[in-house]
Amino acid sequence: MSRLLALLAVALAPLVASAQDVSTYNRALAAFNAGELDTAAPLFFETSERATDPETKGKAEYYLGQTFAKKGLPVSAFVTYAAIINAGPKHPSYLKAVEGLVDMQQQLDEQNLIPSLLNQAYTDEVRDQWVTLPREVLARINYLVGTISHRRGRFEEARSLLGAVPPESRIYAKAQYLLGIVLVDPRFPGRPGEAESLDKAALTAFQTVLSQKGEKGERQLELKETRELAMLGLGRLHYGRGEYKEASEAYERVPRYSRYWDQGLFENGFARFQNEDFGGALGSLQALHATQFAGAFQPESWILKATVYYYSCLFDEVKTTLAAYDEVYGPMAKQLEPFAGEDMELIPAFNLVSAAENRRLPRPVYLWLRNNERIREVMRVLSSVDEEKRVISSSGAWKGSALATQTVASLEDVRNTLLQVGGTLARSRLREAADNLRTFSDQAEIIRVQTALDQKDLLQAGVDQKTVLSRQSLYRPAMPGPAWNYWKFQGEFWIDEIGYYQYTLKRGCLAKPGEERTEAGAQ
C-alpha cells in the first residue's frame, strides 16, 4: 500500500507543481494589475525560474519585463525581452517581447545593441509573423534594422527596409533622411551608371524630410535635428554633382547656432570656393574661426583657407594661415600620438572620452569625440545601466533576492558589452583624428612648397607682387538686399554678425595673355 501511495505521489507531483506555479503567477498578475510592482516582480521571477509548463513560464517571463518597464527600469526590461526573443518564435510571448523591445529602444534611444539584436532576429523564418505586429512597431523595426544594414554596407537591403517605413509613422522623417544617405553613397550598387536616377531619388528623400511640418508634441521624432541633417545631405548631394550654387544654398539653410551649424559653415566654404566665390568661402571660414567655435575640431578649414589665398596668389596670407594651422594643430598631433596606435585597448580608449573632463586629450578632439552621436548614446545608456543597478541593489523589497542578484548580473553584462562598443567607437575616432591631422599637415606642406615655387617664378619674371597688389582697390561686397547693411570687420566677433561675413580680395596672380585683371570679390 505504501508503495502504491509513493508511486501516486510521484505521478501527481508535476500536477501539484503546475498548480502552484499557476497560483504564484496569478498572484503576481493580480499585484501587477494593482500597481504593486515590488510584489509582482519577485513572483513573476519565481514562476519563470520554476514553472515547467511552457505557457505559464513564458507569460511570467514577459510580464517580468513589463514590470521592469512600468517600474522605470528600461534596460532590465530590454534584457528580459531579449532573452525571450533569443528563445525563438515558439516562445508563447515572442511577438509581445518584440514589441516590448522596440518600445524600450525608443525609451532609451539605444542605437547599438537593440538594433543589432533585431537585425539578428529578423530572419525569413519569422518575417511572416513580424508583419502582424502593429504598423508603428514594424516601421521602427524596419528603420532600426535599416541602420544596421547601412553600417554594414548592405545598401540594397537598407534601401528596401527604409523605403518600407510608411509616411504615417513617427519615424518616417528619420527613415527618409537615412534613405537619402544610402542612395548617394558612392558604394551603392549601380553607381556610376545609375547615378542620375539614384541622385533624383535621394533628392526626393531629403526634400520629403524638409517638407515635414512639426505638430503639437512633434509627431515626427527628432524632426528639428533630422531636418538640419537633411539640409547637410542636400548640400552634399549638390556638391557631389558639381552644383555648387545649389549646394551653398542648402548649407545656408542650416539654422544659426544649431547643432550642425559649424559643419554647415565648413562645407559651405568648400561649395563657395568651388563656385569661385573666394570672398564667400573666406566669409564662411571667418565665422567658423570665431571665438564662439574655439573648441571646434576643424583642421581642414585652415587648409581650405590657405588654398583660397593660394588661388588668389596672396602668398603672405597663405603663410600666415599655415602658421596659424601649425600653431593650433601641431601640438594636438603630438598629444594624440600615444592614443592613436593599434595597441590602444578598448576600455582605456572609452575612458578617455567618457570622463567628465579629460586633459590628456586636446580639448577640441575631446569635444569632437563626445559629440559623436553613437558615443553619446553609449554614455547615456551606461548611465541608465548604473542607475538601475543602484535602484535594484538598494530596493528594500528586492534587496538580496535571487531576482536582484540575477538582474544586476545581467545589467553588468550589458555594461561590459557597451564598454566594448564605446571603446571600439572611441578608438576608431581617435585614429581618425590623428590620421586627419597627418593628412592635413602633409597638405599644408604641399601648399607651402608650391607657394615658395610660385613666388620664385614671380621673382624670376621680374614681377614686384607688392606693387601689383598696391595698384588694386578693395570694394565693399554687394549687398543681398535693401534690408542689409555693411560693417567692416575690425577684429571683434559680434554674435549677430557671425555667419554673414563676406570678403573681397585682391589678386596677386599675373594676368594671362588676353585676360583683363578683375577684382576677386564675392557677389
C-alpha positions in Angstrom: 0.0 0.0 0.0 2.8 2.4 0.9 4.5 1.6 -2.4 1.3 2.5 -4.3 1.0 5.8 -2.4 4.6 6.6 -3.3 4.0 6.0 -6.9 0.8 8.1 -6.8 2.7 10.9 -5.2 5.3 10.8 -7.9 2.7 10.9 -10.6 0.8 13.8 -9.0 3.9 15.9 -8.3 4.0 17.7 -11.7 0.3 18.5 -11.4 0.8 19.9 -7.9 3.9 21.9 -9.0 2.0 23.2 -12.0 -0.9 24.2 -9.8 1.5 26.0 -7.5 3.1 27.8 -10.5 -0.3 28.9 -11.8 -1.2 30.1 -8.3 2.0 32.1 -8.0 1.6 33.5 -11.5 -2.0 34.6 -10.7 -0.9 36.3 -7.5 1.9 38.1 -9.5 -0.6 39.2 -12.2 -3.0 40.5 -9.6 -0.3 42.5 -7.9 0.8 43.8 -11.3 -2.7 44.9 -12.2 -3.0 46.6 -8.9 0.2 48.5 -9.5 2.1 46.7 -6.7 5.2 46.2 -8.8 7.6 45.5 -6.0 5.4 42.5 -5.1 4.8 41.4 -8.6 8.4 41.2 -9.9 9.7 38.5 -7.5 6.6 36.4 -8.0 7.0 36.6 -11.8 10.7 35.8 -11.5 9.9 32.8 -9.2 7.4 31.5 -11.8 9.8 32.0 -14.7 12.5 30.1 -12.9 10.4 27.2 -11.6 7.5 26.6 -13.9 7.5 23.5 -16.1 4.5 24.5 -18.1 5.8 26.5 -21.2 2.7 28.7 -21.3 2.9 29.7 -17.7 6.7 30.1 -17.8 6.5 32.2 -21.0 3.8 34.6 -19.6 5.7 35.1 -16.4 8.9 36.0 -18.3 7.0 38.5 -20.4 5.3 40.1 -17.5 8.5 40.3 -15.6 9.8 42.5 -18.5 6.5 44.5 -18.3 7.0 45.0 -14.6 10.5 46.3 -15.1 9.3 48.7 -17.8 6.4 50.1 -15.6 8.9 50.5 -12.7 11.1 52.7 -14.9 13.9 50.1 -15.4 14.0 50.0 -19.3 17.4 48.3 -19.5 16.3 45.5 -17.2 13.1 45.2 -19.4 15.2 45.2 -22.5 17.4 42.3 -21.1 14.2 40.3 -20.3 12.6 40.8 -23.7 15.9 40.0 -25.4 16.0 36.6 -23.6 12.5 35.8 -24.9 13.4 36.8 -28.5 16.6 34.7 -28.3 14.5 31.7 -27.3 12.9 31.9 -30.7 9.4 32.2 -32.3 8.0 29.2 -30.4 8.1 31.1 -27.2 4.4 31.9 -26.2 5.2 35.6 -25.7 7.6 36.0 -28.6 5.8 38.8 -30.6 4.8 40.7 -27.5 8.5 40.7 -26.5 9.5 42.0 -29.9 7.0 44.9 -29.4 8.3 45.5 -25.8 11.9 45.6 -27.0 11.1 48.2 -29.7 9.3 50.3 -27.0 12.4 50.1 -24.8 14.6 51.1 -27.7 12.6 54.3 -28.2 12.6 55.0 -24.4 16.4 54.5 -24.2 17.2 55.8 -27.7 19.6 52.9 -27.8 21.2 52.7 -31.3 23.7 49.9 -30.9 22.6 46.7 -29.0 18.9 46.7 -29.7 19.1 47.3 -33.4 21.8 44.6 -33.7 19.5 42.2 -31.8 16.6 43.0 -34.1 18.7 42.6 -37.1 19.9 39.2 -36.0 16.3 38.1 -35.1 14.6 39.4 -38.3 15.1 36.3 -40.4 13.0 34.8 -43.2 11.7 32.3 -40.6 9.9 35.0 -38.6 9.1 37.5 -41.3 5.6 36.3 -41.8 5.0 36.6 -38.0 6.6 40.0 -37.7 4.4 41.6 -40.3 1.4 41.0 -38.0 2.9 43.4 -35.4 1.4 46.9 -35.1 2.3 49.1 -38.1 4.3 51.6 -36.0 6.3 48.8 -34.3 7.1 47.2 -37.7 8.0 50.6 -39.1 10.5 51.2 -36.3 11.9 47.7 -36.8 12.5 48.4 -40.5 14.2 51.7 -39.6 16.4 50.2 -36.9 17.4 47.2 -39.0 18.0 49.5 -41.9 20.5 51.5 -39.9 22.5 48.2 -39.3 22.3 47.3 -43.0 23.7 50.8 -43.8 26.6 50.5 -41.4 27.5 47.1 -42.8 27.3 48.2 -46.4 24.3 46.2 -47.4 22.8 49.2 -49.4 20.1 47.5 -51.4 18.8 45.8 -48.2 18.9 49.2 -46.4 17.0 50.8 -49.2 14.3 48.2 -49.1 13.9 48.4 -45.3 13.9 52.2 -45.1 11.6 52.5 -48.1 9.1 50.3 -46.2 8.6 52.9 -43.4 5.1 54.4 -44.2 4.5 58.2 -44.1 2.2 58.0 -41.1 5.0 56.5 -39.0 6.6 58.8 -36.4 10.0 57.5 -37.7 9.3 58.4 -41.3 11.4 61.6 -41.5 14.4 59.8 -40.0 14.0 56.9 -42.4 13.7 59.2 -45.4 16.9 61.1 -44.3 18.9 57.8 -44.0 17.4 56.6 -47.3 18.9 59.7 -49.0 22.3 59.0 -47.4 22.2 55.4 -48.6 21.3 56.3 -52.1 24.1 58.9 -52.5 26.7 56.6 -51.1 29.3 56.1 -53.9 29.4 52.4 -53.0 25.7 51.9 -53.8 25.3 49.2 -56.4 24.7 50.6 -59.8 26.8 53.7 -59.5 28.1 55.4 -61.5 25.9 54.2 -64.3 22.6 54.8 -62.4 23.9 57.9 -60.7 21.2 60.2 -62.2 18.2 58.2 -61.0 19.8 57.5 -57.6 20.5 61.1 -57.1 17.0 62.0 -58.1 15.6 59.5 -55.5 17.9 60.9 -52.8 16.9 64.4 -53.6 13.3 63.4 -53.2 14.1 61.8 -49.9 15.8 64.8 -48.5 13.1 67.2 -49.7 10.5 64.9 -48.1 12.2 65.4 -44.8 12.3 69.2 -45.3 8.6 69.2 -46.1 7.6 67.6 -42.8 5.9 70.0 -40.5 6.1 69.9 -36.7 2.9 69.4 -34.8 1.9 69.6 -31.2 4.0 67.0 -29.4 6.3 66.7 -32.5 4.6 63.8 -34.3 7.8 63.1 -36.1 10.6 62.0 -33.8 13.6 64.4 -33.6 12.2 66.4 -36.6 14.3 69.5 -35.9 17.6 67.6 -35.9 16.6 65.4 -38.8 15.7 68.4 -40.9 19.1 70.0 -40.3 20.8 66.8 -41.3 18.7 66.7 -44.4 20.0 70.2 -45.3 23.5 69.0 -45.0 22.6 65.9 -47.0 21.1 68.0 -49.7 24.2 70.2 -49.8 26.5 67.2 -50.1 24.3 65.8 -52.9 24.6 69.0 -54.9 28.3 69.4 -54.2 29.0 65.9 -55.4 27.2 66.7 -58.6 29.2 69.9 -59.1 26.1 72.1 -58.4 28.0 74.4 -56.1 25.5 77.3 -56.1 22.7 74.9 -55.1 25.0 73.3 -52.5 25.7 76.6 -50.9 22.0 77.5 -50.8 21.3 74.2 -48.9 24.1 74.7 -46.4 22.9 78.2 -45.7 19.6 76.8 -44.7 21.1 75.2 -41.6 19.9 77.4 -38.7 22.4 79.6 -37.0 23.8 78.2 -33.7 22.1 74.9 -34.2 23.9 71.7 -33.5 25.1 71.3 -37.1 25.7 74.9 -38.0 29.5 74.7 -37.7 29.5 71.8 -40.1 27.3 73.7 -42.5 29.7 76.7 -42.4 32.6 74.5 -43.1 31.1 72.7 -46.0 29.6 75.9 -47.4 33.2 77.2 -47.5 34.1 74.4 -49.9 31.0 75.0 -52.0 31.7 78.7 -52.4 35.3 78.0 -53.2 34.4 75.6 -55.9 31.9 78.2 -57.2 34.8 80.6 -57.4 33.3 82.7 -54.7 36.5 83.1 -52.9 35.3 86.0 -50.7 32.2 84.0 -49.7 34.4 81.0 -48.8 36.6 83.1 -46.6 33.5 84.6 -45.0 32.2 81.1 -44.0 35.6 80.3 -42.6 35.8 83.6 -40.8 32.6 82.7 -38.9 33.9 79.2 -38.2 37.1 80.6 -36.7 35.2 83.0 -34.4 35.9 82.7 -30.7 32.5 81.0 -30.2 33.9 78.0 -32.1 37.2 78.0 -30.2 36.6 74.4 -29.1 35.8 73.0 -32.5 38.0 70.4 -34.2 38.2 71.7 -37.8 41.8 71.3 -39.1 40.7 71.1 -42.7 39.1 74.6 -42.5 42.6 76.1 -42.2 43.8 74.2 -45.2 40.9 75.4 -47.2 41.6 79.0 -46.1 45.2 78.7 -47.2 44.0 77.2 -50.5 41.7 80.1 -51.2 44.5 82.5 -50.6 46.8 80.4 -52.8 44.4 80.6 -55.7 44.4 84.3 -55.4 48.2 84.4 -55.2 48.1 86.1 -51.9 51.2 84.4 -50.7 51.8 86.3 -47.5 48.3 85.3 -46.3 48.9 81.7 -47.3 52.0 81.7 -45.0 50.1 83.4 -42.2 47.3 80.9 -42.4 49.5 77.8 -42.5 51.5 79.2 -39.5 48.2 79.5 -37.6 47.4 75.9 -38.5 50.7 74.7 -37.2 50.3 76.7 -34.0 46.8 75.3 -33.3 47.1 71.7 -34.6 50.8 70.9 -34.5 50.7 70.3 -30.7 47.5 68.4 -31.0 49.1 65.9 -33.3 51.9 65.2 -30.9 49.4 65.0 -28.0 47.4 62.3 -29.8 50.3 60.1 -30.7 50.1 57.9 -27.5 46.4 57.2 -28.1 46.2 56.5 -31.8 48.2 53.3 -32.1 47.0 49.8 -33.0 47.7 48.6 -29.4 45.2 51.1 -27.8 42.9 48.9 -25.6 39.1 49.5 -25.9 38.2 50.3 -22.3 41.0 52.9 -21.8 40.0 54.4 -25.1 36.4 54.8 -24.0 37.5 56.1 -20.6 39.4 58.9 -22.4 36.0 60.1 -23.9 33.6 59.3 -21.1 35.4 61.2 -18.3 33.6 64.4 -17.5 36.8 66.3 -18.3 40.0 64.7 -19.7 43.1 66.9 -20.0 45.1 64.0 -21.6 43.4 64.8 -24.9 43.4 68.1 -26.7 40.1 69.8 -25.8 38.8 70.2 -29.4 39.5 66.5 -30.0 37.8 65.5 -26.7 34.7 67.6 -27.6 34.7 66.2 -31.1 34.7 62.6 -29.8 32.0 63.3 -27.2 29.8 64.9 -29.9 29.7 61.7 -31.9 26.1 60.5 -31.8 26.8 56.9 -31.2 29.4 57.5 -28.5 26.9 59.9 -26.7 24.3 57.1 -26.9 26.6 54.6 -25.3 27.4 57.0 -22.4 23.7 57.8 -21.9 22.7 54.1 -21.8 25.6 53.3 -19.5 24.3 55.9 -17.2 20.9 54.2 -17.2 22.5 50.8 -16.5 24.4 52.2 -13.5 21.2 53.9 -12.2 19.2 50.7 -12.5 21.9 48.7 -10.7 21.8 51.1 -7.9 18.0 51.1 -7.6 17.7 47.3 -7.7 20.6 46.7 -5.3 19.2 49.2 -2.8 15.5 48.3 -3.2 14.1 47.2 0.2 11.6 44.8 -1.4 14.2 43.1 -3.6 17.5 43.5 -1.8 19.4 40.3 -1.5 16.8 38.3 -3.5 17.6 36.0 -6.4 15.7 38.4 -8.7 18.1 41.3 -7.7 21.2 39.1 -7.9 20.4 37.8 -11.4 19.1 41.1 -12.8 22.2 43.0 -11.6 24.4 40.4 -13.1 22.6 40.8 -16.4 23.0 44.6 -16.2 26.7 44.1 -15.6 26.9 42.0 -18.8 25.1 44.8 -20.7 27.5 47.3 -19.2 30.6 45.3 -20.3 29.2 45.0 -23.8 28.5 48.7 -24.0 32.0 49.5 -22.8 33.4 47.3 -25.7 31.1 49.1 -28.2 32.0 52.5 -26.8 35.7 51.6 -26.8 35.6 50.5 -30.4 33.9 53.7 -31.5 36.3 55.9 -29.4 39.4 54.2 -30.7 38.2 54.5 -34.2 37.6 58.2 -33.8 40.9 58.8 -32.1 42.7 57.2 -35.1 40.6 59.2 -37.4 41.6 62.4 -35.7 45.2 61.5 -35.7 45.0 60.4 -39.4 43.3 63.7 -40.3 46.0 65.8 -38.7 48.7 63.8 -40.5 46.9 64.2 -43.8 46.3 67.9 -43.4 49.8 68.6 -42.2 51.0 66.9 -45.4 48.6 69.1 -47.5 49.9 72.2 -45.6 53.4 71.3 -46.6 52.5 70.8 -50.2 50.8 74.2 -50.3 53.8 75.8 -48.5 56.2 74.3 -51.1 54.1 75.3 -54.1 53.7 78.8 -52.7 57.5 79.1 -52.5 57.9 77.9 -56.1 55.3 80.3 -57.4 57.0 83.2 -55.5 60.2 82.2 -57.1 58.6 82.3 -60.6 57.3 85.8 -60.0 60.8 87.0 -58.9 62.4 85.4 -61.9 59.9 87.1 -64.1 60.8 90.4 -62.5 57.4 91.0 -61.0 57.1 93.0 -57.9 53.9 91.5 -56.4 53.6 94.2 -53.7 53.4 96.8 -56.4 50.8 94.8 -58.3 48.7 94.5 -55.2 49.1 98.1 -54.2 47.6 99.2 -57.5 44.3 97.4 -56.8 41.4 98.6 -54.8 39.2 96.7 -52.4 35.5 97.2 -52.9 32.7 96.6 -50.5 30.8 93.4 -51.3 27.4 93.7 -53.0 24.5 93.8 -50.5 22.0 90.9 -50.8 19.1 93.3 -50.4 17.9 96.7 -49.1 17.5 95.4 -45.5 21.2 94.6 -45.3 23.9 96.9 -44.0 27.7 96.8 -44.3 30.0 96.8 -41.2 33.7 96.5 -41.6 35.2 93.7 -39.5 37.6 95.2 -37.0 38.8 92.1 -35.1 35.8 91.7 -32.9 33.2 89.0 -33.4 29.6 90.2 -32.7 27.1 87.4 -32.2 24.6 88.9 -34.7 27.2 89.2 -37.4 28.7 85.7 -37.2 27.7 83.7 -40.3 27.3 86.8 -42.5 30.9 87.6 -43.2 32.0 88.3 -46.8 35.5 89.1 -48.0 36.7 91.0 -51.0 40.1 90.0 -52.2 42.9 91.5 -54.3 44.6 89.2 -56.8 48.3 88.7 -56.8 48.4 86.5 -59.9 49.8 87.5 -63.2 47.1 88.1 -65.8 47.2 85.5 -68.6 47.7 86.8 -72.1 44.4 88.4 -73.3 42.9 88.3 -69.8 41.8 91.5 -68.2 42.6 91.9 -64.5 39.5 91.9 -62.3 38.9 92.3 -58.7 38.2 89.0 -57.0 35.3 89.6 -54.7 32.1 87.7 -53.8 29.0 88.8 -55.5 
